[in-house]
Amino acid sequence: MTLTHGRNAPMETLDYPLAGRAAPPPLRPILTTKLPPPVTDPPGHLPALDGLRGLAILLVMGHHFVFGISPSGPVERSVVSVLGAGWIGVDLFFVLSGFLITGILYDSREQGHYYRNFYWRRILRIFPLYYAVLLGATFLAPSVMQHFSAAPDQSMSQELPWAWIYGANFRMAWTGRLSLGYLAHFWSLAVEEHFYLVWPLLVGTLSRRWLMRVCGFLILGAFLMRVGLAGTHGHWMAVMWLTPCRIDALALGGFIALAARGPGTIAVLVEPATVAAALGGAILVGFFLGGGGFDPENDRILQTLGLTALAVVFGALLIYAICRPARSIFGKALRAPILRTLGKYSYGLYVLHFPVLVLVLFRLQLPRRLLPILHLPLLADLAQVATGLAVSFALAFLSYQCLEAPFLRLKRRFA
């Protein structure tokens, strides 16, 4: 096979022997061909989605690990601003969860023990680490705080029961304060758990067409609820963290999963996804360049229209991840070993990284300690980010191997 270059590239031609067989027609330029069908069917394992999980957890950890950093120069401000926008990784997690859970439920709803199998598999995946951390927060963390000569947070101990029942988001939205301290990030786990509780009932009873209508209703309803809360001066935690306000990203992922199971393949969604992503991306770029610092706490439009645009962009990214060939630049990037590894341990990384930040990094004050050695504030700040990533990954790896994996093996009983 030879490749031609120049104004007609990229083209492919085959060197065929002339005797005894006719040469095939020349291939069309790659840029004019339609996208190929997905590498595998959506119900199967898609390596690119591991990469998306890895990207999502990198965004979230980058956002949290720049907490407490006060940039002193333009370069440092730019780095902190970019990393600080990583809160959007939670929205990517929501879209992925909606897509994967809806696909699992829809494909298994005609099988026996539909509800039992689903709920037990979710329990075995989520509960062991989640409740192990809560046990540690109840009995171990106070001793750790005393070791660092810090008084235990009495208010947090009073708020922990809300986390035990997956009510962290409702409690903090109601009080308007981060009453769960280093477990404040559990708000998003609560949102997903509420989705897991209700969504199987709808998927198990409604047709695909009606489910897609419900998804559309939830997307519009979440947007209108955020607008209503923001317009009545509701606290930003209520607008951003209440389950009904954040169900749109999960519903959009579900809509994509259902659309992929209709006539044709998921590749038919690429063209409309490109248009939607262009519009959503333009809105997000406008927010980022508008001088507001991409801070949802203080920007009502970002809390409302911005979250909808984020869901649309990440929905398009999900479609591209499934449809783009593995050999493309985009496909290779999502299948990079480092992203897939982070995706494999993303649940443990998400649960454990924020306690690492609050209980370890904030206590050590690494940037202040490293500044006399590194001399540049930016390097000292990046050292905090790198240390947080390394410690979080080590803990997530140990958690997966020692705690999560034994429970995951039990999922076979509920296949």
BELLIN-V909999 format. One record per residue. N is the residue number from 1. RES is the residue in one small letter. D_FIRST is the distance of its C-alpha to the first C-alpha in whole Angstrom. Layout:
# BELLIN-V909999
n = [N:N]
res = [RES:RES]
d_first = [D_FIRST:D_FIRST]
This chain:
# BELLIN-V909999
n = [1:2:3:4:5:6:7:8:9:10:11:12:13:14:15:16:17:18:19:20:21:22:23:24:25:26:27:28:29:30:31:32:33:34:35:36:37:38:39:40:41:42:43:44:45:46:47:48:49:50:51:52:53:54:55:56:57:58:59:60:61:62:63:64:65:66:67:68:69:70:71:72:73:74:75:76:77:78:79:80:81:82:83:84:85:86:87:88:89:90:91:92:93:94:95:96:97:98:99:100:101:102:103:104:105:106:107:108:109:110:111:112:113:114:115:116:117:118:119:120:121:122:123:124:125:126:127:128:129:130:131:132:133:134:135:136:137:138:139:140:141:142:143:144:145:146:147:148:149:150:151:152:153:154:155:156:157:158:159:160:161:162:163:164:165:166:167:168:169:170:171:172:173:174:175:176:177:178:179:180:181:182:183:184:185:186:187:188:189:190:191:192:193:194:195:196:197:198:199:200:201:202:203:204:205:206:207:208:209:210:211:212:213:214:215:216:217:218:219:220:221:222:223:224:225:226:227:228:229:230:231:232:233:234:235:236:237:238:239:240:241:242:243:244:245:246:247:248:249:250:251:252:253:254:255:256:257:258:259:260:261:262:263:264:265:266:267:268:269:270:271:272:273:274:275:276:277:278:279:280:281:282:283:284:285:286:287:288:289:290:291:292:293:294:295:296:297:298:299:300:301:302:303:304:305:306:307:308:309:310:311:312:313:314:315:316:317:318:319:320:321:322:323:324:325:326:327:328:329:330:331:332:333:334:335:336:337:338:339:340:341:342:343:344:345:346:347:348:349:350:351:352:353:354:355:356:357:358:359:360:361:362:363:364:365:366:367:368:369:370:371:372:373:374:375:376:377:378:379:380:381:382:383:384:385:386:387:388:389:390:391:392:393:394:395:396:397:398:399:400:401:402:403:404:405:406:407:408:409:410:411:412:413:414:415]
res = [m:t:l:t:h:g:r:n:a:p:m:e:t:l:d:y:p:l:a:g:r:a:a:p:p:p:l:r:p:i:l:t:t:k:l:p:p:p:v:t:d:p:p:g:h:l:p:a:l:d:g:l:r:g:l:a:i:l:l:v:m:g:h:h:f:v:f:g:i:s:p:s:g:p:v:e:r:s:v:v:s:v:l:g:a:g:w:i:g:v:d:l:f:f:v:l:s:g:f:l:i:t:g:i:l:y:d:s:r:e:q:g:h:y:y:r:n:f:y:w:r:r:i:l:r:i:f:p:l:y:y:a:v:l:l:g:a:t:f:l:a:p:s:v:m:q:h:f:s:a:a:p:d:q:s:m:s:q:e:l:p:w:a:w:i:y:g:a:n:f:r:m:a:w:t:g:r:l:s:l:g:y:l:a:h:f:w:s:l:a:v:e:e:h:f:y:l:v:w:p:l:l:v:g:t:l:s:r:r:w:l:m:r:v:c:g:f:l:i:l:g:a:f:l:m:r:v:g:l:a:g:t:h:g:h:w:m:a:v:m:w:l:t:p:c:r:i:d:a:l:a:l:g:g:f:i:a:l:a:a:r:g:p:g:t:i:a:v:l:v:e:p:a:t:v:a:a:a:l:g:g:a:i:l:v:g:f:f:l:g:g:g:g:f:d:p:e:n:d:r:i:l:q:t:l:g:l:t:a:l:a:v:v:f:g:a:l:l:i:y:a:i:c:r:p:a:r:s:i:f:g:k:a:l:r:a:p:i:l:r:t:l:g:k:y:s:y:g:l:y:v:l:h:f:p:v:l:v:l:v:l:f:r:l:q:l:p:r:r:l:l:p:i:l:h:l:p:l:l:a:d:l:a:q:v:a:t:g:l:a:v:s:f:a:l:a:f:l:s:y:q:c:l:e:a:p:f:l:r:l:k:r:r:f:a]
d_first = [0:4:7:10:13:17:19:17:14:13:11:8:7:5:6:9:12:15:18:19:17:17:13:13:15:13:12:15:15:16:19:20:20:22:22:21:24:25:24:27:30:33:35:33:32:30:29:29:32:33:32:34:37:36:36:39:41:40:41:45:45:45:47:50:49:50:54:57:55:56:54:56:53:51:48:49:50:47:45:48:48:44:45:48:46:44:47:44:42:45:44:40:42:44:41:39:42:43:40:39:43:43:40:42:45:44:42:45:48:48:48:51:53:51:53:54:50:49:52:52:49:49:52:51:48:50:54:54:52:54:58:57:57:60:62:61:62:65:66:64:64:67:68:64:66:69:67:66:70:69:71:69:68:71:70:66:68:70:67:65:66:64:61:62:62:59:61:60:58:62:64:62:62:66:67:65:64:62:64:62:61:58:57:57:53:54:55:51:51:55:53:50:53:55:51:51:54:55:51:51:54:53:49:51:53:52:49:46:47:50:48:46:49:51:48:48:52:51:49:52:55:53:53:56:58:57:58:61:62:61:63:66:65:64:63:59:59:60:58:55:55:57:55:56:55:51:50:48:45:45:46:43:41:43:42:38:38:40:38:35:37:38:36:32:31:31:28:31:33:30:31:35:34:33:36:38:37:37:41:41:39:41:45:44:43:46:48:46:47:50:52:53:51:49:52:53:56:58:56:57:54:51:53:53:50:48:48:47:44:43:43:41:38:38:37:34:33:33:32:29:29:28:26:23:20:20:17:19:21:24:23:23:26:28:27:27:30:33:33:32:35:37:37:38:41:42:45:46:45:47:50:51:50:52:55:53:54:57:59:57:56:58:61:59:59:56:55:59:59:56:56:59:56:53:55:53:53:50:49:52:51:47:48:50:47:45:48:48:45:45:48:47:44:46:49:46:45:48:49:46:46:50:51:48:46:49:50:46:46:49:47:46:50:49:45]
